[in-house]
């Protein structure tokens, strides 16, 4: 076991991913070596998730597996599951370190102060060379006060906080200097960003004006945040034509029970406006099936709307009861077998919808940012989030090159260099 090697893992959202990226840099600056392979590592960190009961289970499974495979390793668990149930984690293994969300970003300092780490910054340079430098997730805010009746996030990320524009711009500039090509702005609800009187629209414009980042992508946005002024920003082609706009349900009755801040017709109007303003845009979404009281007719309204919207990708979630949420008391519950049937139907629709979207671009020449290579086959993303696979003759990781889109392949399409 190498006490200087650390595995930093996460479950759940892109905000968790952004935090892991920042924690990785903190460990490197303390002289530790982040690794992807669990073999031989002496420190394991999990940024956990509690958004569903499945996320809870995955967090517990991760802890047990790591302890079983690494009986003498230092294990640190943080994130939303750790925030909600620190006692349950300690019951699994009383020797592990549990840090809540407020302590998370001070993790390395806390571990140094408690004597679990010893700082050795001389090892900084070799550790930095191991980091993937293609796409970086930058945390701009956290916290949400929307009050969706099914959501536990406001209980585990209760503080609403937005970073200052200057701090965000400095971080992006440092990522550019480090060689990153794409930045993804992420948070619990980035549309609610507000710091020093600056809101998201102004922040994005400042980033485009003041940094040299080649690609900028936004994570999930609520329909009400997609104003005409906001959509005008996509005149700058560095802003990727990809918007994740959560739907959750296509039924007005269900949306009301969920306490969502829009109805079916408002959502349709926003999507139509996006498509008028942003050519070739990919619109992705989330859908919850089997919400308490969801009738067969209400589910069919969601199916119908998803077919009409032609989403590039649909993330499907069966409703998961969460403690202390208003939806927990709602009746009647949808039968588990019926919930699974609806999930399968929606997943089938999601696959068909994604395939139809990708097929629209067959024969088109598009730029691709190449992220990885396996057995000579490169994989990367177009600006509108289509996964492309191509055989390239020159090393191309973290480079943008143009390819001609071909047939459907795996979760994306084949590409031919031009």
VOFITI-258091 format. One record per residue (C-alpha): y negated, z negated, x negated. Coordinates in Angstrom, 1 decimal, padded with zeros to 4 digits. Layout:
REM VOFITI-258091
<node><py>Y</py><pz>Z</pz><px>X</px></node>
...
***
This chain:
REM VOFITI-258091
<node><py>000.0</py><pz>000.0</pz><px>000.0</px></node>
<node><py>-003.5</py><pz>000.9</pz><px>-001.2</px></node>
<node><py>-006.1</py><pz>-001.6</pz><px>-000.2</px></node>
<node><py>-008.9</py><pz>000.9</pz><px>-000.7</px></node>
<node><py>-007.5</py><pz>003.5</pz><px>001.7</px></node>
<node><py>-008.7</py><pz>003.1</pz><px>005.3</px></node>
<node><py>-007.5</py><pz>004.9</pz><px>008.5</px></node>
<node><py>-010.3</py><pz>005.0</pz><px>011.1</px></node>
<node><py>-009.1</py><pz>006.2</pz><px>014.5</px></node>
<node><py>-010.5</py><pz>006.4</pz><px>018.0</px></node>
<node><py>-009.5</py><pz>006.9</pz><px>021.6</px></node>
<node><py>-011.7</py><pz>008.3</pz><px>024.4</px></node>
<node><py>-015.2</py><pz>009.8</pz><px>024.4</px></node>
<node><py>-017.3</py><pz>011.7</pz><px>022.0</px></node>
<node><py>-019.5</py><pz>008.7</pz><px>021.6</px></node>
<node><py>-016.5</py><pz>006.8</pz><px>020.1</px></node>
<node><py>-016.0</py><pz>009.8</pz><px>017.9</px></node>
<node><py>-019.6</py><pz>009.7</pz><px>016.7</px></node>
<node><py>-019.3</py><pz>006.0</pz><px>016.0</px></node>
<node><py>-016.2</py><pz>006.6</pz><px>013.9</px></node>
<node><py>-018.0</py><pz>009.2</pz><px>011.9</px></node>
<node><py>-020.8</py><pz>006.7</pz><px>011.1</px></node>
<node><py>-018.2</py><pz>004.0</pz><px>010.3</px></node>
<node><py>-016.5</py><pz>006.4</pz><px>008.0</px></node>
<node><py>-019.7</py><pz>006.8</pz><px>006.0</px></node>
<node><py>-020.2</py><pz>003.0</pz><px>005.9</px></node>
<node><py>-016.7</py><pz>002.5</pz><px>004.4</px></node>
<node><py>-017.3</py><pz>005.3</pz><px>001.9</px></node>
<node><py>-020.6</py><pz>003.7</pz><px>000.8</px></node>
<node><py>-018.7</py><pz>000.4</pz><px>000.2</px></node>
<node><py>-016.2</py><pz>002.3</pz><px>-002.1</px></node>
<node><py>-013.3</py><pz>002.8</pz><px>000.3</px></node>
<node><py>-011.3</py><pz>006.0</pz><px>000.8</px></node>
<node><py>-010.9</py><pz>007.2</pz><px>004.5</px></node>
<node><py>-007.6</py><pz>009.0</pz><px>004.9</px></node>
<node><py>-005.9</py><pz>010.7</pz><px>007.8</px></node>
<node><py>-002.3</py><pz>009.8</pz><px>006.8</px></node>
<node><py>-001.2</py><pz>006.3</pz><px>007.8</px></node>
<node><py>001.2</py><pz>006.2</pz><px>004.9</px></node>
<node><py>000.1</py><pz>003.8</pz><px>002.2</px></node>
<node><py>-003.2</py><pz>002.7</pz><px>003.8</px></node>
<node><py>-004.2</py><pz>-000.9</pz><px>003.6</px></node>
<node><py>-006.9</py><pz>-001.0</pz><px>006.4</px></node>
<node><py>-006.7</py><pz>000.4</pz><px>009.9</px></node>
<node><py>-009.6</py><pz>000.6</pz><px>012.4</px></node>
<node><py>-009.4</py><pz>001.5</pz><px>016.1</px></node>
<node><py>-012.4</py><pz>002.3</pz><px>018.2</px></node>
<node><py>-010.7</py><pz>001.7</pz><px>021.5</px></node>
<node><py>-011.3</py><pz>002.9</pz><px>025.1</px></node>
<node><py>-010.9</py><pz>001.3</pz><px>028.5</px></node>
<node><py>-012.1</py><pz>004.0</pz><px>030.9</px></node>
<node><py>-008.6</py><pz>004.2</pz><px>032.5</px></node>
<node><py>-005.4</py><pz>002.1</pz><px>032.6</px></node>
<node><py>-003.9</py><pz>004.9</pz><px>030.4</px></node>
<node><py>-006.6</py><pz>004.3</pz><px>027.8</px></node>
<node><py>-005.8</py><pz>000.6</pz><px>027.8</px></node>
<node><py>-002.1</py><pz>001.3</pz><px>027.3</px></node>
<node><py>-002.8</py><pz>003.7</pz><px>024.5</px></node>
<node><py>-004.9</py><pz>001.1</pz><px>022.7</px></node>
<node><py>-002.1</py><pz>-001.5</pz><px>023.0</px></node>
<node><py>000.5</py><pz>001.0</pz><px>021.8</px></node>
<node><py>-001.7</py><pz>001.9</pz><px>018.8</px></node>
<node><py>-002.0</py><pz>-001.7</pz><px>017.8</px></node>
<node><py>001.7</py><pz>-002.4</pz><px>018.1</px></node>
<node><py>002.7</py><pz>000.7</pz><px>016.2</px></node>
<node><py>000.3</py><pz>000.1</pz><px>013.3</px></node>
<node><py>001.4</py><pz>-003.5</pz><px>013.0</px></node>
<node><py>005.1</py><pz>-002.6</pz><px>013.1</px></node>
<node><py>004.7</py><pz>000.1</pz><px>010.5</px></node>
<node><py>002.2</py><pz>-001.9</pz><px>008.3</px></node>
<node><py>003.0</py><pz>-005.6</pz><px>008.6</px></node>
<node><py>000.6</py><pz>-006.7</pz><px>005.8</px></node>
<node><py>-002.3</py><pz>-004.3</pz><px>006.6</px></node>
<node><py>-005.7</py><pz>-005.4</pz><px>007.8</px></node>
<node><py>-006.2</py><pz>-004.2</pz><px>011.4</px></node>
<node><py>-009.6</py><pz>-004.1</pz><px>013.0</px></node>
<node><py>-010.0</py><pz>-003.3</pz><px>016.7</px></node>
<node><py>-013.3</py><pz>-002.6</pz><px>018.3</px></node>
<node><py>-014.7</py><pz>-000.5</pz><px>021.2</px></node>
<node><py>-014.6</py><pz>-000.9</pz><px>024.9</px></node>
<node><py>-011.0</py><pz>-002.2</pz><px>025.3</px></node>
<node><py>-011.8</py><pz>-004.8</pz><px>022.6</px></node>
<node><py>-015.1</py><pz>-005.6</pz><px>024.5</px></node>
<node><py>-013.3</py><pz>-006.2</pz><px>027.8</px></node>
<node><py>-010.1</py><pz>-007.9</pz><px>026.7</px></node>
<node><py>-010.3</py><pz>-009.5</pz><px>023.3</px></node>
<node><py>-007.9</py><pz>-012.3</pz><px>024.2</px></node>
<node><py>-005.2</py><pz>-009.8</pz><px>025.2</px></node>
<node><py>-005.5</py><pz>-008.1</pz><px>021.9</px></node>
<node><py>-005.2</py><pz>-011.3</pz><px>020.0</px></node>
<node><py>-002.0</py><pz>-012.0</pz><px>022.0</px></node>
<node><py>-000.5</py><pz>-008.9</pz><px>020.5</px></node>
<node><py>-001.4</py><pz>-009.9</pz><px>017.0</px></node>
<node><py>-003.4</py><pz>-013.1</pz><px>016.3</px></node>
<node><py>-004.1</py><pz>-011.9</pz><px>012.7</px></node>
<node><py>-006.1</py><pz>-008.8</pz><px>013.5</px></node>
<node><py>-009.9</py><pz>-008.7</pz><px>013.6</px></node>
<node><py>-011.4</py><pz>-008.0</pz><px>017.0</px></node>
<node><py>-015.1</py><pz>-006.9</pz><px>017.1</px></node>
<node><py>-017.1</py><pz>-006.2</pz><px>020.2</px></node>
<node><py>-019.4</py><pz>-003.3</pz><px>020.8</px></node>
<node><py>-022.4</py><pz>-005.2</pz><px>019.6</px></node>
<node><py>-020.7</py><pz>-006.0</pz><px>016.3</px></node>
<node><py>-019.1</py><pz>-002.5</pz><px>015.8</px></node>
<node><py>-021.7</py><pz>-000.8</pz><px>013.8</px></node>
<node><py>-022.1</py><pz>-003.8</pz><px>011.5</px></node>
<node><py>-018.3</py><pz>-003.8</pz><px>010.9</px></node>
<node><py>-018.3</py><pz>-003.1</pz><px>007.1</px></node>
<node><py>-021.0</py><pz>-005.8</pz><px>006.5</px></node>
<node><py>-019.1</py><pz>-008.3</pz><px>008.6</px></node>
<node><py>-015.8</py><pz>-007.6</pz><px>006.8</px></node>
<node><py>-017.6</py><pz>-007.9</pz><px>003.4</px></node>
<node><py>-019.2</py><pz>-011.2</pz><px>004.5</px></node>
<node><py>-015.8</py><pz>-012.6</pz><px>005.6</px></node>
<node><py>-014.2</py><pz>-011.5</pz><px>002.4</px></node>
<node><py>-011.9</py><pz>-008.8</pz><px>003.8</px></node>
<node><py>-013.6</py><pz>-006.1</pz><px>001.8</px></node>
<node><py>-015.0</py><pz>-005.9</pz><px>-001.8</px></node>
<node><py>-017.8</py><pz>-003.4</pz><px>-002.4</px></node>
<node><py>-017.2</py><pz>-000.8</pz><px>-005.1</px></node>
<node><py>-019.8</py><pz>002.0</pz><px>-004.7</px></node>
<node><py>-018.6</py><pz>003.7</pz><px>-007.9</px></node>
<node><py>-015.9</py><pz>005.3</pz><px>-005.8</px></node>
<node><py>-018.4</py><pz>006.9</pz><px>-003.4</px></node>
<node><py>-018.4</py><pz>010.5</pz><px>-004.8</px></node>
<node><py>-014.6</py><pz>011.2</pz><px>-004.6</px></node>
<node><py>-014.4</py><pz>009.8</pz><px>-001.1</px></node>
<node><py>-017.2</py><pz>012.0</pz><px>000.1</px></node>
<node><py>-015.4</py><pz>015.1</pz><px>-001.0</px></node>
<node><py>-012.6</py><pz>014.4</pz><px>001.5</px></node>
<node><py>-014.8</py><pz>014.5</pz><px>004.6</px></node>
<node><py>-014.6</py><pz>017.5</pz><px>006.8</px></node>
<node><py>-018.0</py><pz>019.1</pz><px>007.0</px></node>
<node><py>-018.1</py><pz>021.5</pz><px>009.9</px></node>
<node><py>-019.2</py><pz>019.7</pz><px>013.1</px></node>
<node><py>-020.8</py><pz>016.3</pz><px>013.2</px></node>
<node><py>-021.3</py><pz>014.1</pz><px>016.3</px></node>
<node><py>-024.6</py><pz>012.3</pz><px>016.3</px></node>
<node><py>-025.1</py><pz>009.3</pz><px>018.5</px></node>
<node><py>-028.5</py><pz>009.3</pz><px>020.2</px></node>
<node><py>-028.1</py><pz>006.7</pz><px>022.9</px></node>
<node><py>-025.6</py><pz>004.4</pz><px>024.6</px></node>
<node><py>-025.5</py><pz>002.6</pz><px>027.9</px></node>
<node><py>-025.4</py><pz>003.8</pz><px>031.5</px></node>
<node><py>-026.9</py><pz>002.3</pz><px>034.7</px></node>
<node><py>-025.7</py><pz>004.9</pz><px>037.2</px></node>
<node><py>-023.4</py><pz>002.6</pz><px>039.1</px></node>
<node><py>-020.6</py><pz>005.0</pz><px>039.8</px></node>
<node><py>-018.2</py><pz>002.9</pz><px>041.9</px></node>
<node><py>-015.1</py><pz>003.9</pz><px>039.8</px></node>
<node><py>-016.6</py><pz>003.4</pz><px>036.3</px></node>
<node><py>-016.1</py><pz>000.4</pz><px>034.1</px></node>
<node><py>-018.3</py><pz>001.7</pz><px>031.3</px></node>
<node><py>-021.5</py><pz>-000.1</pz><px>032.4</px></node>
<node><py>-019.6</py><pz>-003.4</pz><px>032.1</px></node>
<node><py>-018.5</py><pz>-002.7</pz><px>028.5</px></node>
<node><py>-021.6</py><pz>-000.8</pz><px>027.3</px></node>
<node><py>-024.1</py><pz>-002.7</pz><px>029.4</px></node>
<node><py>-027.1</py><pz>-002.4</pz><px>027.0</px></node>
<node><py>-029.1</py><pz>000.8</pz><px>027.5</px></node>
<node><py>-030.5</py><pz>001.8</pz><px>024.1</px></node>
<node><py>-031.9</py><pz>005.1</pz><px>022.7</px></node>
<node><py>-032.4</py><pz>005.6</pz><px>019.0</px></node>
<node><py>-035.8</py><pz>006.7</pz><px>017.8</px></node>
<node><py>-036.4</py><pz>010.5</pz><px>017.3</px></node>
<node><py>-037.2</py><pz>010.0</pz><px>013.7</px></node>
<node><py>-033.9</py><pz>008.2</pz><px>013.0</px></node>
<node><py>-032.0</py><pz>011.0</pz><px>014.8</px></node>
<node><py>-033.8</py><pz>013.7</pz><px>012.9</px></node>
<node><py>-033.3</py><pz>012.0</pz><px>009.6</px></node>
<node><py>-029.6</py><pz>011.7</pz><px>010.3</px></node>
<node><py>-029.3</py><pz>015.4</pz><px>011.3</px></node>
<node><py>-031.2</py><pz>016.4</pz><px>008.2</px></node>
<node><py>-028.8</py><pz>014.4</pz><px>006.0</px></node>
<node><py>-025.9</py><pz>016.1</pz><px>007.7</px></node>
<node><py>-027.4</py><pz>019.5</pz><px>007.0</px></node>
<node><py>-027.8</py><pz>018.5</pz><px>003.3</px></node>
<node><py>-024.2</py><pz>017.4</pz><px>003.3</px></node>
<node><py>-023.1</py><pz>020.8</pz><px>004.5</px></node>
<node><py>-022.5</py><pz>020.5</pz><px>008.2</px></node>
<node><py>-023.1</py><pz>023.6</pz><px>010.3</px></node>
<node><py>-023.0</py><pz>022.2</pz><px>013.8</px></node>
<node><py>-024.4</py><pz>019.0</pz><px>015.4</px></node>
<node><py>-023.2</py><pz>017.6</pz><px>018.7</px></node>
<node><py>-025.7</py><pz>015.1</pz><px>020.4</px></node>
<node><py>-023.6</py><pz>012.5</pz><px>022.1</px></node>
<node><py>-024.0</py><pz>009.2</pz><px>024.0</px></node>
<node><py>-022.8</py><pz>007.4</pz><px>027.1</px></node>
<node><py>-025.3</py><pz>009.4</pz><px>029.2</px></node>
<node><py>-027.6</py><pz>011.5</pz><px>027.0</px></node>
<node><py>-029.7</py><pz>012.8</pz><px>029.9</px></node>
<node><py>-031.2</py><pz>009.3</pz><px>030.2</px></node>
<node><py>-032.4</py><pz>009.3</pz><px>026.6</px></node>
<node><py>-035.9</py><pz>007.9</pz><px>026.2</px></node>
<node><py>-037.4</py><pz>006.4</pz><px>023.1</px></node>
<node><py>-041.1</py><pz>006.0</pz><px>022.2</px></node>
<node><py>-041.9</py><pz>008.0</pz><px>025.3</px></node>
<node><py>-039.8</py><pz>010.9</pz><px>024.2</px></node>
<node><py>-037.1</py><pz>012.2</pz><px>026.6</px></node>
<node><py>-034.1</py><pz>014.4</pz><px>025.9</px></node>
<node><py>-035.9</py><pz>017.7</pz><px>026.5</px></node>
<node><py>-038.5</py><pz>016.8</pz><px>023.9</px></node>
<node><py>-036.0</py><pz>015.4</pz><px>021.5</px></node>
<node><py>-034.0</py><pz>018.6</pz><px>021.5</px></node>
<node><py>-037.1</py><pz>020.7</pz><px>020.9</px></node>
<node><py>-038.0</py><pz>018.4</pz><px>018.0</px></node>
<node><py>-034.6</py><pz>018.8</pz><px>016.4</px></node>
<node><py>-034.8</py><pz>022.6</pz><px>016.7</px></node>
<node><py>-038.3</py><pz>022.6</pz><px>015.2</px></node>
<node><py>-037.8</py><pz>020.1</pz><px>012.4</px></node>
<node><py>-034.3</py><pz>020.6</pz><px>011.2</px></node>
<node><py>-032.3</py><pz>023.6</pz><px>009.7</px></node>
<node><py>-029.1</py><pz>023.0</pz><px>011.7</px></node>
<node><py>-027.5</py><pz>026.3</pz><px>012.5</px></node>
<node><py>-025.9</py><pz>025.1</pz><px>015.7</px></node>
<node><py>-026.8</py><pz>022.4</pz><px>018.1</px></node>
<node><py>-024.6</py><pz>021.4</pz><px>021.0</px></node>
<node><py>-025.2</py><pz>018.8</pz><px>023.8</px></node>
<node><py>-022.4</py><pz>016.7</pz><px>025.3</px></node>
<node><py>-022.1</py><pz>015.8</pz><px>029.0</px></node>
<node><py>-025.2</py><pz>016.0</pz><px>031.3</px></node>
<node><py>-025.7</py><pz>015.0</pz><px>034.9</px></node>
<node><py>-026.9</py><pz>017.8</pz><px>037.3</px></node>
<node><py>-030.3</py><pz>016.1</pz><px>037.8</px></node>
<node><py>-031.1</py><pz>016.3</pz><px>034.1</px></node>
<node><py>-030.8</py><pz>020.1</pz><px>034.0</px></node>
<node><py>-034.4</py><pz>021.0</pz><px>035.0</px></node>
<node><py>-035.9</py><pz>024.4</pz><px>034.5</px></node>
<node><py>-037.9</py><pz>023.1</pz><px>031.5</px></node>
<node><py>-034.7</py><pz>021.8</pz><px>030.0</px></node>
<node><py>-032.9</py><pz>025.1</pz><px>030.5</px></node>
<node><py>-035.9</py><pz>026.9</pz><px>028.8</px></node>
<node><py>-034.7</py><pz>025.4</pz><px>025.5</px></node>
<node><py>-031.8</py><pz>027.7</pz><px>025.4</px></node>
<node><py>-034.1</py><pz>030.5</pz><px>024.5</px></node>
<node><py>-033.4</py><pz>029.3</pz><px>020.9</px></node>
<node><py>-030.0</py><pz>030.8</pz><px>020.1</px></node>
<node><py>-029.2</py><pz>027.8</pz><px>017.8</px></node>
<node><py>-028.6</py><pz>025.8</pz><px>021.0</px></node>
<node><py>-025.0</py><pz>026.6</pz><px>022.0</px></node>
<node><py>-024.6</py><pz>028.1</pz><px>025.5</px></node>
<node><py>-022.1</py><pz>025.4</pz><px>026.6</px></node>
<node><py>-022.9</py><pz>022.7</pz><px>029.2</px></node>
<node><py>-020.5</py><pz>020.0</pz><px>030.3</px></node>
<node><py>-021.7</py><pz>019.1</pz><px>033.9</px></node>
<node><py>-019.6</py><pz>016.5</pz><px>035.5</px></node>
<node><py>-018.5</py><pz>017.3</pz><px>039.1</px></node>
<node><py>-015.9</py><pz>014.6</pz><px>039.9</px></node>
<node><py>-015.4</py><pz>015.9</pz><px>043.4</px></node>
<node><py>-016.3</py><pz>018.8</pz><px>045.6</px></node>
<node><py>-016.5</py><pz>016.7</pz><px>048.8</px></node>
<node><py>-019.8</py><pz>015.2</pz><px>049.9</px></node>
<node><py>-017.9</py><pz>012.3</pz><px>051.5</px></node>
<node><py>-016.1</py><pz>011.5</pz><px>048.2</px></node>
<node><py>-019.2</py><pz>011.9</pz><px>046.1</px></node>
<node><py>-021.0</py><pz>009.4</pz><px>048.4</px></node>
<node><py>-018.1</py><pz>006.9</pz><px>048.0</px></node>
<node><py>-018.3</py><pz>007.4</pz><px>044.2</px></node>
<node><py>-022.1</py><pz>006.8</pz><px>044.3</px></node>
<node><py>-022.8</py><pz>010.1</pz><px>042.5</px></node>
<node><py>-026.4</py><pz>011.2</pz><px>042.6</px></node>
<node><py>-025.9</py><pz>014.7</pz><px>044.0</px></node>
<node><py>-024.1</py><pz>016.6</pz><px>046.8</px></node>
<node><py>-022.0</py><pz>019.7</pz><px>046.8</px></node>
<node><py>-024.8</py><pz>022.2</pz><px>047.5</px></node>
<node><py>-027.1</py><pz>020.6</pz><px>044.8</px></node>
<node><py>-024.3</py><pz>021.0</pz><px>042.3</px></node>
<node><py>-023.8</py><pz>024.7</pz><px>043.2</px></node>
<node><py>-027.5</py><pz>025.3</pz><px>043.0</px></node>
<node><py>-027.7</py><pz>023.8</pz><px>039.5</px></node>
<node><py>-024.7</py><pz>025.8</pz><px>038.2</px></node>
<node><py>-026.2</py><pz>029.1</pz><px>039.7</px></node>
<node><py>-029.6</py><pz>028.3</pz><px>038.0</px></node>
<node><py>-027.8</py><pz>027.6</pz><px>034.6</px></node>
<node><py>-026.0</py><pz>031.0</pz><px>034.8</px></node>
<node><py>-029.2</py><pz>032.8</pz><px>035.6</px></node>
<node><py>-031.0</py><pz>031.3</pz><px>032.6</px></node>
<node><py>-028.3</py><pz>031.2</pz><px>030.0</px></node>
<node><py>-026.3</py><pz>034.4</pz><px>029.4</px></node>
<node><py>-022.5</py><pz>033.9</pz><px>028.7</px></node>
<node><py>-022.8</py><pz>030.2</pz><px>029.2</px></node>
<node><py>-019.6</py><pz>028.1</pz><px>029.4</px></node>
<node><py>-019.7</py><pz>025.4</pz><px>032.0</px></node>
<node><py>-017.1</py><pz>022.7</pz><px>031.7</px></node>
<node><py>-016.5</py><pz>019.7</pz><px>034.0</px></node>
<node><py>-014.6</py><pz>016.6</pz><px>035.0</px></node>
<node><py>-012.7</py><pz>016.1</pz><px>038.2</px></node>
<node><py>-011.1</py><pz>012.9</pz><px>039.6</px></node>
<node><py>-008.2</py><pz>013.4</pz><px>042.0</px></node>
<node><py>-006.8</py><pz>010.8</pz><px>044.3</px></node>
<node><py>-010.0</py><pz>008.7</pz><px>044.7</px></node>
<node><py>-009.5</py><pz>006.0</pz><px>047.4</px></node>
<node><py>-009.7</py><pz>007.5</pz><px>050.8</px></node>
<node><py>-009.6</py><pz>011.1</pz><px>049.6</px></node>
<node><py>-008.0</py><pz>013.1</pz><px>052.4</px></node>
<node><py>-006.1</py><pz>016.3</pz><px>052.0</px></node>
<node><py>-009.1</py><pz>018.1</pz><px>053.4</px></node>
<node><py>-011.5</py><pz>016.5</pz><px>050.9</px></node>
<node><py>-009.2</py><pz>017.4</pz><px>048.0</px></node>
<node><py>-009.2</py><pz>021.0</pz><px>049.2</px></node>
<node><py>-013.0</py><pz>021.0</pz><px>049.2</px></node>
<node><py>-012.8</py><pz>020.1</pz><px>045.5</px></node>
<node><py>-010.2</py><pz>022.9</pz><px>044.9</px></node>
<node><py>-012.3</py><pz>025.4</pz><px>046.7</px></node>
<node><py>-015.5</py><pz>024.5</pz><px>044.8</px></node>
<node><py>-013.7</py><pz>024.6</pz><px>041.4</px></node>
<node><py>-012.4</py><pz>028.1</pz><px>042.2</px></node>
<node><py>-015.9</py><pz>029.3</pz><px>043.2</px></node>
<node><py>-017.6</py><pz>027.8</pz><px>040.1</px></node>
<node><py>-015.3</py><pz>029.5</pz><px>037.6</px></node>
<node><py>-015.4</py><pz>026.7</pz><px>035.1</px></node>
<node><py>-014.5</py><pz>027.4</pz><px>031.5</px></node>
<node><py>-012.6</py><pz>024.2</pz><px>031.3</px></node>
<node><py>-011.8</py><pz>021.4</pz><px>033.7</px></node>
<node><py>-010.8</py><pz>017.9</pz><px>032.6</px></node>
<node><py>-008.6</py><pz>016.4</pz><px>035.3</px></node>
<node><py>-008.2</py><pz>012.7</pz><px>035.8</px></node>
<node><py>-006.1</py><pz>010.9</pz><px>038.4</px></node>
<node><py>-008.1</py><pz>008.0</pz><px>039.8</px></node>
<node><py>-007.5</py><pz>004.9</pz><px>037.8</px></node>
<node><py>-008.3</py><pz>001.5</pz><px>039.4</px></node>
<node><py>-010.6</py><pz>-000.5</pz><px>037.0</px></node>
<node><py>-011.2</py><pz>-004.2</pz><px>037.3</px></node>
<node><py>-014.5</py><pz>-005.4</pz><px>038.8</px></node>
<node><py>-015.5</py><pz>-002.0</pz><px>040.1</px></node>
<node><py>-016.5</py><pz>-001.3</pz><px>043.7</px></node>
<node><py>-013.9</py><pz>001.4</pz><px>044.1</px></node>
<node><py>-011.2</py><pz>-001.2</pz><px>043.4</px></node>
<node><py>-011.7</py><pz>-002.6</pz><px>046.9</px></node>
<node><py>-011.8</py><pz>000.7</pz><px>048.7</px></node>
<node><py>-009.1</py><pz>001.7</pz><px>051.1</px></node>
<node><py>-006.9</py><pz>003.5</pz><px>051.8</px></node>
<node><py>-005.3</py><pz>004.3</pz><px>048.5</px></node>
<node><py>-003.8</py><pz>007.7</pz><px>047.9</px></node>
<node><py>000.0</py><pz>007.6</pz><px>047.5</px></node>
<node><py>001.0</py><pz>007.9</pz><px>043.8</px></node>
<node><py>003.3</py><pz>010.9</pz><px>044.4</px></node>
<node><py>000.5</py><pz>012.7</pz><px>046.3</px></node>
<node><py>-002.0</py><pz>011.8</pz><px>043.6</px></node>
<node><py>000.4</py><pz>013.3</pz><px>041.0</px></node>
<node><py>000.8</py><pz>016.4</pz><px>043.1</px></node>
<node><py>-003.0</py><pz>016.9</pz><px>043.4</px></node>
<node><py>-003.2</py><pz>016.4</pz><px>039.6</px></node>
<node><py>-000.7</py><pz>019.1</pz><px>039.0</px></node>
<node><py>-002.4</py><pz>021.5</pz><px>041.4</px></node>
<node><py>-005.8</py><pz>020.9</pz><px>039.7</px></node>
<node><py>-004.4</py><pz>021.2</pz><px>036.2</px></node>
<node><py>-002.9</py><pz>024.6</pz><px>037.2</px></node>
<node><py>-006.2</py><pz>025.7</pz><px>038.6</px></node>
<node><py>-007.9</py><pz>024.5</pz><px>035.4</px></node>
<node><py>-005.5</py><pz>026.6</pz><px>033.3</px></node>
<node><py>-006.2</py><pz>029.7</pz><px>035.4</px></node>
<node><py>-009.9</py><pz>029.1</pz><px>035.4</px></node>
<node><py>-010.1</py><pz>028.8</pz><px>031.6</px></node>
<node><py>-008.0</py><pz>031.9</pz><px>031.1</px></node>
<node><py>-010.2</py><pz>034.0</pz><px>033.4</px></node>
<node><py>-013.3</py><pz>032.8</pz><px>031.6</px></node>
<node><py>-011.9</py><pz>033.7</pz><px>028.2</px></node>
<node><py>-010.6</py><pz>037.1</pz><px>029.4</px></node>
<node><py>-014.2</py><pz>038.0</pz><px>030.3</px></node>
<node><py>-015.0</py><pz>038.3</pz><px>026.6</px></node>
<node><py>-012.2</py><pz>040.6</pz><px>025.6</px></node>
<node><py>-013.6</py><pz>043.4</pz><px>023.4</px></node>
<node><py>-016.8</py><pz>041.5</pz><px>022.7</px></node>
<node><py>-018.0</py><pz>040.8</pz><px>019.1</px></node>
<node><py>-019.0</py><pz>037.1</pz><px>018.8</px></node>
<node><py>-019.9</py><pz>034.6</pz><px>016.0</px></node>
<node><py>-017.2</py><pz>032.0</pz><px>015.2</px></node>
<node><py>-017.6</py><pz>028.8</pz><px>013.2</px></node>
<node><py>-014.3</py><pz>028.3</pz><px>011.4</px></node>
<node><py>-013.0</py><pz>024.7</pz><px>011.4</px></node>
<node><py>-009.5</py><pz>024.7</pz><px>010.1</px></node>
<node><py>-006.7</py><pz>026.9</pz><px>008.7</px></node>
<node><py>-002.9</py><pz>026.6</pz><px>009.1</px></node>
<node><py>-000.5</py><pz>029.0</pz><px>007.4</px></node>
<node><py>-003.2</py><pz>031.6</pz><px>007.0</px></node>
<node><py>-004.4</py><pz>031.4</pz><px>010.6</px></node>
<node><py>-008.0</py><pz>030.2</pz><px>011.0</px></node>
<node><py>-009.2</py><pz>028.4</pz><px>014.1</px></node>
<node><py>-012.8</py><pz>028.1</pz><px>015.1</px></node>
<node><py>-015.3</py><pz>028.0</pz><px>018.1</px></node>
<node><py>-017.7</py><pz>030.5</pz><px>019.5</px></node>
<node><py>-021.1</py><pz>029.1</pz><px>020.6</px></node>
<node><py>-019.8</py><pz>029.0</pz><px>024.2</px></node>
<node><py>-016.8</py><pz>026.9</pz><px>023.2</px></node>
<node><py>-014.0</py><pz>029.5</pz><px>023.1</px></node>
<node><py>-011.3</py><pz>028.7</pz><px>020.6</px></node>
<node><py>-010.6</py><pz>031.7</pz><px>018.4</px></node>
<node><py>-007.6</py><pz>032.3</pz><px>016.1</px></node>
<node><py>-007.8</py><pz>034.9</pz><px>013.4</px></node>
<node><py>-006.3</py><pz>035.9</pz><px>010.0</px></node>
<node><py>-009.1</py><pz>036.1</pz><px>007.5</px></node>
<node><py>-009.0</py><pz>037.5</pz><px>004.0</px></node>
<node><py>-011.5</py><pz>035.1</pz><px>002.4</px></node>
<node><py>-011.9</py><pz>031.3</pz><px>002.5</px></node>
<node><py>-014.0</py><pz>030.7</pz><px>005.6</px></node>
<node><py>-013.9</py><pz>027.0</pz><px>006.6</px></node>
<node><py>-017.4</py><pz>025.9</pz><px>007.7</px></node>
<node><py>-018.6</py><pz>029.5</pz><px>007.7</px></node>
<node><py>-019.7</py><pz>031.6</pz><px>010.6</px></node>
<node><py>-018.4</py><pz>035.2</pz><px>010.8</px></node>
<node><py>-018.2</py><pz>037.7</pz><px>013.6</px></node>
<node><py>-014.9</py><pz>038.7</pz><px>015.2</px></node>
<node><py>-013.9</py><pz>041.0</pz><px>018.0</px></node>
<node><py>-012.3</py><pz>039.0</pz><px>020.9</px></node>
<node><py>-008.7</py><pz>040.1</pz><px>021.7</px></node>
<node><py>-006.0</py><pz>038.8</pz><px>024.0</px></node>
<node><py>-005.3</py><pz>035.2</pz><px>025.2</px></node>
<node><py>-003.6</py><pz>033.1</pz><px>022.6</px></node>
<node><py>-002.6</py><pz>029.4</pz><px>022.8</px></node>
<node><py>-005.6</py><pz>027.5</pz><px>024.1</px></node>
<node><py>-008.0</py><pz>030.3</pz><px>023.2</px></node>
<node><py>-008.0</py><pz>033.9</pz><px>022.2</px></node>
<node><py>-007.1</py><pz>036.1</pz><px>019.2</px></node>
<node><py>-009.9</py><pz>037.5</pz><px>017.1</px></node>
<node><py>-010.1</py><pz>040.4</pz><px>014.7</px></node>
<node><py>-012.7</py><pz>040.4</pz><px>011.8</px></node>
<node><py>-015.3</py><pz>043.0</pz><px>012.0</px></node>
***
